[in-house]
Amino acid sequence: MDQARPRRVVVMTGATSGLGAHALQQIVAQSNTRVFIGARGSGRAVPDGVEVLPLDLASLASVREFAGAVIRKLGETRINMLVLNAGIHGSNAKQRSADGYGLTFAVNHLAHYLLARLLLPNMAEHSRVVITSSNMHDPPLKRIAPKALELQEWAHPTPNGPGAGIRSYTASKLCNMMTALSFARLNEVKARRINVVAFNPGLTGGVGGRDASVLQRAFVKFLTFTIFPLIGLFRSEFVMNTPEHSGNMLANVALGAISPLPGGIYVSLVEGEPTFPDPSELARSQDAQDRLWRESAAMVGIEEQPIIMGTPAAPESDLSR
Ligand SMILES: NC(=O)c1ccc[n+]([C@@H]2O[C@H](COP(=O)([O-])OP(=O)(O)OC[C@H]3O[C@@H](n4cnc5c(N)ncnc54)[C@H](OP(=O)(O)O)[C@@H]3O)[C@@H](O)[C@H]2O)c1
């Protein structure tokens, strides 16, 4: 392998456990590929050849340091795949990021929003950005999904409010979906033919997250082996995928083996198979997307340019017309 001029450069979050760790194995096994992952703590066990850089998504300063470190290491070399997969599964109203925001909103949304914006200038032509979202963002599928943008509540949660508990999670996954849709609308992204994909791995068992308490892990295990398989007999979105399978599908999406339909951005696993539904109605609202974009920029300290977006990109097949 030519180390000096790698053919493919990958930057990934959420690659240290769960489905992301399985995706990483498949990505790093590709020939001539240089992989950077952001990870908390030191001495993380990763496949040979993976370059681990410190990243705590609960701190915007850490996100900036990580992005700076990646850019310094790459120099003129561009990024071919940015995989934003890390996530926590909800937090209570007291749990805050280093910057004082609701922890789940900060880790799952704000940190990835900032990271994507910082790395966008370093993305290659025809590169791919994958953001792991969830069908939990979509009210017809999950009743606890958000029906309105309640950004102040999500950023500064109050006990039992829409920014706390499982609702902090569904809100953050809506933000992931809307961020993907907003990036796909950027003129800069369209001009450089960058593909943006939102990925839903579907219910994936065997994971609980290292942030989860013993009680939460036991509860997840109980649901995984009793309730969900029963509900899954009647409702396909409750059919459980293994982390190996969901991880392999994430890798396939990142590597371009699975793509959204032309003009779309969403790949959603249902019973383990890729489907291509529309994002939720709220996610598709351009007014809501623009508000999330603007307010997120203010929260992470980015000064906004006046005109950043156009209409959604034409499908590849339509570009020659
Ligand atoms: N599992 C499901 O049923 C399901 C369904 C739909 C969508 N998803 C989405 O899929 C993605 C992966 O989920 P999973 O179930 O595989 O979760 P997981 O096993 O808990 O793994 C989460 C990953 O995110 C990383 N992470 C969490 N907080 C971080 C922080 N502050 N700084 C840096 N990294 C951090 C974790 O790092 P550590 O190793 O340090 O903990 C880990 O690598 C998430 O975005 C999740 O929302 C999952």
PDBQT file of the ligand as one rigid body, heavy atoms in Angstrom, charges set to zero:
ROOT
HETATM    1  N1  LIG A 401     -28.814   0.377  18.730  1.00  0.00    +0.000 N 
HETATM    2  C1  LIG A 401     -29.939   0.754  18.151  1.00  0.00    +0.000 C 
HETATM    3  O1  LIG A 401     -31.007   0.094  18.304  1.00  0.00    +0.000 OA
HETATM    4  C2  LIG A 401     -29.949   1.947  17.256  1.00  0.00    +0.000 A 
HETATM    5  C3  LIG A 401     -31.102   2.207  16.482  1.00  0.00    +0.000 A 
HETATM    6  C4  LIG A 401     -31.131   3.350  15.657  1.00  0.00    +0.000 A 
HETATM    7  C5  LIG A 401     -30.026   4.183  15.621  1.00  0.00    +0.000 A 
HETATM    8  N2  LIG A 401     -28.924   3.915  16.384  1.00  0.00    +0.000 N 
HETATM    9  C6  LIG A 401     -27.776   4.833  16.296  1.00  0.00    +0.000 C 
HETATM   10  O2  LIG A 401     -26.634   4.097  15.920  1.00  0.00    +0.000 OA
HETATM   11  C7  LIG A 401     -25.454   4.732  16.427  1.00  0.00    +0.000 C 
HETATM   12  C8  LIG A 401     -24.592   3.715  17.164  1.00  0.00    +0.000 C 
HETATM   13  O3  LIG A 401     -25.387   3.182  18.212  1.00  0.00    +0.000 OA
HETATM   14  P1  LIG A 401     -24.985   1.877  19.061  1.00  0.00    +0.000 P 
HETATM   15  O4  LIG A 401     -26.268   1.264  19.460  1.00  0.00    +0.000 OA
HETATM   16  O5  LIG A 401     -23.958   1.073  18.322  1.00  0.00    +0.000 OA
HETATM   17  O6  LIG A 401     -24.366   2.598  20.335  1.00  0.00    +0.000 OA
HETATM   18  P2  LIG A 401     -23.179   2.220  21.338  1.00  0.00    +0.000 P 
HETATM   19  O7  LIG A 401     -22.886   0.750  21.334  1.00  0.00    +0.000 OA
HETATM   20  O8  LIG A 401     -23.550   2.849  22.628  1.00  0.00    +0.000 OA
HETATM   21  O9  LIG A 401     -21.931   2.997  20.691  1.00  0.00    +0.000 OA
HETATM   22  C9  LIG A 401     -21.932   4.404  20.680  1.00  0.00    +0.000 C 
HETATM   23  C10 LIG A 401     -20.623   4.928  20.162  1.00  0.00    +0.000 C 
HETATM   24  O10 LIG A 401     -20.612   6.356  20.346  1.00  0.00    +0.000 OA
HETATM   25  C11 LIG A 401     -19.452   6.716  21.090  1.00  0.00    +0.000 C 
HETATM   26  N3  LIG A 401     -19.675   7.878  21.952  1.00  0.00    +0.000 N 
HETATM   27  C12 LIG A 401     -20.690   8.075  22.811  1.00  0.00    +0.000 A 
HETATM   28  N4  LIG A 401     -20.500   9.240  23.485  1.00  0.00    +0.000 NA
HETATM   29  C13 LIG A 401     -19.330   9.769  23.034  1.00  0.00    +0.000 A 
HETATM   30  C14 LIG A 401     -18.603  10.948  23.345  1.00  0.00    +0.000 A 
HETATM   31  N5  LIG A 401     -19.008  11.817  24.291  1.00  0.00    +0.000 N 
HETATM   32  N6  LIG A 401     -17.448  11.189  22.685  1.00  0.00    +0.000 NA
HETATM   33  C15 LIG A 401     -16.995  10.320  21.747  1.00  0.00    +0.000 A 
HETATM   34  N7  LIG A 401     -17.654   9.175  21.401  1.00  0.00    +0.000 NA
HETATM   35  C16 LIG A 401     -18.806   8.915  22.055  1.00  0.00    +0.000 A 
HETATM   36  C17 LIG A 401     -19.162   5.482  21.937  1.00  0.00    +0.000 C 
HETATM   37  O11 LIG A 401     -17.833   5.540  22.427  1.00  0.00    +0.000 OA
HETATM   38  P3  LIG A 401     -17.372   4.668  23.709  1.00  0.00    +0.000 P 
HETATM   39  O12 LIG A 401     -16.841   3.388  23.162  1.00  0.00    +0.000 OA
HETATM   40  O13 LIG A 401     -16.328   5.530  24.321  1.00  0.00    +0.000 OA
HETATM   41  O14 LIG A 401     -18.581   4.488  24.590  1.00  0.00    +0.000 OA
HETATM   42  C18 LIG A 401     -19.409   4.384  20.913  1.00  0.00    +0.000 C 
HETATM   43  O15 LIG A 401     -18.323   4.236  20.040  1.00  0.00    +0.000 OA
HETATM   44  C19 LIG A 401     -25.944   5.866  17.323  1.00  0.00    +0.000 C 
HETATM   45  O16 LIG A 401     -25.912   7.086  16.603  1.00  0.00    +0.000 OA
HETATM   46  C20 LIG A 401     -27.392   5.477  17.614  1.00  0.00    +0.000 C 
HETATM   47  O17 LIG A 401     -28.209   6.598  17.896  1.00  0.00    +0.000 OA
HETATM   48  C21 LIG A 401     -28.854   2.818  17.189  1.00  0.00    +0.000 A 
ENDROOT
TORSDOF 0
